[in-house]
């Protein structure tokens, strides 16, 4: 008892539930821990059941672990229902469809037409053949080959000009070049000379060694 007189602050009902501030805080903390402790007990009980009882009932260790994991997850979810996480599904990458090789391949070109060189050959031009070798009748024999290929055969005889070291085809002007090349391919003569010395479009001189 104090020596001071009682006032209105001392008149508190004896049945009042009022408590100090520190006591109210401690009580609220005890109440917030109760759901967590309950969830922990549930998870522990599930774990004991999974590892001690389920194997005896025929469950494998993997199934028992799955049951334990599922029970722990459900217990933690029930203890904190407000803590939910939102996971946005990641877009699944789509691989581009392979392009068929048939579609990418260029269309086959039509069969090639005869070359411009072949088209430019004019076999109506007369071909003169001279024999500059010592082989008798060579000009006549080569003239038969030219005629068999469709050419028009001109004069044939022995060469009376400057001695030749090899076989030569003389052609008169650029317009006869294609004809000279075609004739050289037929007779196997590689030397072609553009010459205005002759008054004939195509002159073949068969030199030494020609067979």
Order of alpha helices (4+ residues) and beta strands (2+ residues): alpha-alpha-alpha-alpha-beta-alpha-beta-beta-alpha-beta-beta
